[in-house]
């Protein structure tokens, strides 16, 4: 067989590809939630206080690139960038410098973007993130991803092709001739994290994306709202095709721009893995400098589409920005940033799975949300102080309360779980009671509802409400009889050997006891009676 | 006309009214504007009402027994690439013909808080690009002593106006000599401070790493006095130095005993106008007579400054001027149906920029483009570092001299049109001024005599000499310059 690079179309069509290896590198853009923009004193839309600002209200002479205006770096942005970098295992630069990246576009007021080419704030990292499977479920393992660099830059503005709703009344029914430029986002602090091209699957890419989002949120570096564009993903994807002859060829890199959901990230990588071999058969184009193309993601058709945009300018004419002096990051400063880092989400995930024995899913759900994790940790501590016997079972009890009853309540109220107003002490006490078998699933759920409504002291509530599990054998016997009487069909099925029917019977017993029966004891009693 | 020092002293003691000084200056500025093509074309715009109101407020403060500041009642003109939050800031460009800045430059704010009265804005080579004053979109500025000659540039209007006595002081900007060269041509003092000494906030950037706001005046004292008011750290400019401002006039009366002045050997000296050589020799003699030790020095890379400068300055300019795209402010070209963004950019910029600006944008874009960056920009930056090292090597506390004396320009003011067809010849005008910008050092041009007039149409044209000092050593530089000025006048 000939060299794959020299094959004719017919040869390529006929070539027998025996393996396709995926090669992915990621660029992740995190909008840093600083109050002010990265080089201007105008407020940043990435900060929650200004997220809903009307178009072109977050501007000043620097943002508008008025003649005579000069950038001054926002030190908070450097600090957040360094924090995220350190959390990704990066080294901090001794001296970091800003460069101008030139291209012309109406959303870029200066005609250049202030970015970092040679001396980024952070470099040479190794990110640790929980590994997710194809269903975004944690496997319990951790992925390590080499990080090439993380540099600070300014965001561009936005171009609107249609009149924003609040202006539509000015030109009713009119189609917009031209573009509307909104510079609110222009100059917002952006951290661009670049990995080495070492990711081998969409799972890993999504794991990294989700892990980075969790880190950024844990550090307070970003609100992390994907729909708001706070974090954007740009995978660089290509494949290595292996032929039956043993020869290989690499396909050109496709960069998919501006993805703002995990689903789109997964979709675009899977689509490229599927399409690149076919594209090679058709065009014969192999990986080489200058063959990289930019594509967008078409969510409806689940495929990437060619994109020609501003980023395709062939020459950015980078040079050091003479308006900004290089910044020396001292070791002492770096140590202070490092010391101020909170427990990282992945470390917390590992603590929950290894030390507390939680399953991957609850461990991830609790470890990703800083406020929720704090509530959980405190509640587990309280549970152990108020009667729980073992950390693992106490943790499981508290996790279940939060992720079952709590999640249901949060969902009903349309608020995040950590905004239910639960008191850590009450939650811990409730967990301890549940761990000790003093409450059933039903009564503990009722108590969670009451706690979330602002009531306090679950033990007193349970006692006053007669909700504590009753251990009296005679009483249990009565409730079992009542339950069997209520479900004659299930009773006869269970008696005949159908184990599945026991669920209906236990539910009936619990109903008869108003939740005070111990479900496990009830099961034993019912089995004794019917078998 | 009195100098700034005399006016301020008079106003502060109540002997002179700020309103009279302002009215006089405004009247002279009005004459220049009204003369149109026949005048110097130094003043582009004046702020009559505002200036009179400020002057009145200053007089009122004096009447209340307050001190309005060291520049009390001094009428000043401001080069039109320095933003004023009142009136227009055109940069001498069609692109910004009607542009009004919403804010004032730090140096303008500081002038006003020191009691100065801003009476108007002056003509310039577009965006500060040019050494003759001929590259203004609004027409060339003329030399106050000979209307057929250029006043130098790019601070052409500031130099012509101070030279003609319209105002005692004007602000200029100096990227490669734009304050010193016109000062030399017009017989004035032109002071370019150390890079970082004066905030660049509000100075419309030409080449950010070289630009510095400077002062043109009739005397060293006035330049020093004015610098004292505008210098000092500004948090709005990252490149602004932490050095606090000083009273730069404090050393003027001191003797020069023990001062060492280095005089470099110049390969280009033989091509200079003979009056330049004479001015340097006279100055050496005068300084020696005052106790200065003259030291021959070598600055071997000095004359590489122009090629390095004409890579670095256009590179930065090409980027700094990218913001003039017709989208947010300034000139926006009309589009025909079907024409898009590319046409908007191209046409707005073609209509808005003059030839010299376009030339430098093209050049700068080229030297930064991939494949050329190392050969041009990197090399130029290396030359820049070498030049800076050579200066700091000789001119230091433990070096051989305290300041360097050399010509400001290769010759006196040239005729209008003389160098417009040959951009390279015009660029070579900057051979002695660009090194101080590349090295970031303070430099001053001070009058040191006149041509004989035999080859300049009978008009005896001023010749300046230049002193370059150590970083942040403006006080000593002014002291030496003051001695030169005094000897040249005697």
Contacts between the chains, C-beta under 8 A, distances in Angstrom:
chain1	res1	chain2	res2	distance
A	61	B	102	6.7
A	61	B	103	5.9
A	64	B	328	5.9
A	64	B	329	7.8
A	65	B	323	4.2
A	65	B	328	7.3
A	66	B	101	6.8
A	66	B	102	7.2
A	66	B	103	7.8
A	66	B	329	7.1
A	67	B	83	6.7
A	67	B	89	6.7
A	67	B	91	6.9
A	67	B	96	6.8
A	67	B	99	7.1
A	67	B	101	6.8
A	67	B	204	4.2
A	67	B	205	7.8
A	67	B	323	7.5
A	68	B	82	7.6
A	68	B	83	4.2
A	68	B	89	7.5
A	68	B	101	6.5
A	68	B	103	7.5
A	68	B	105	6.2
A	68	B	201	6.9
A	68	B	202	4.3
A	68	B	203	6.0
A	68	B	204	4.9
A	68	B	205	7.4
A	69	B	201	7.6
A	70	B	200	6.3
A	70	B	201	5.5
A	70	B	205	7.8
A	70	B	236	6.3
A	70	B	237	5.3
A	70	B	238	7.0
A	71	B	238	7.1
A	72	B	235	6.8
A	72	B	236	6.4
A	72	B	237	7.6
A	72	B	238	5.2
A	73	B	238	6.9
A	100	B	319	5.5
A	102	B	319	6.0
A	102	B	322	6.4
A	102	B	368	7.6
A	104	B	322	6.8
A	104	B	325	6.5
A	104	B	345	6.0
A	106	B	325	7.4
A	106	B	327	4.9
A	106	B	341	6.8
A	109	B	323	6.3
A	109	B	327	7.8
A	109	B	328	6.4
A	110	B	322	6.4
A	110	B	323	4.9
A	111	B	319	7.3
A	111	B	322	2.5
A	111	B	323	5.3
A	111	B	325	6.1
A	112	B	319	5.6
A	112	B	322	5.9
A	181	B	327	6.7
A	181	B	328	7.8
A	315	B	369	5.3
A	315	B	370	5.1
A	317	B	318	7.9
A	317	B	319	7.5
A	317	B	365	6.8
A	317	B	368	4.0
A	317	B	369	5.8
A	317	B	370	7.5
A	317	B	373	7.7
A	318	B	368	7.9
A	319	B	315	6.4
A	319	B	319	7.3
A	319	B	368	5.6
A	319	B	373	7.4
A	319	B	377	6.3
A	322	B	207	7.6
A	322	B	208	3.9
A	322	B	209	3.7
A	322	B	239	7.5
A	322	B	316	5.8
A	323	B	205	7.6
A	323	B	208	5.0
A	323	B	238	6.4
A	323	B	239	6.7
A	324	B	238	5.2
A	324	B	239	8.0
A	325	B	238	5.4
A	325	B	239	6.0
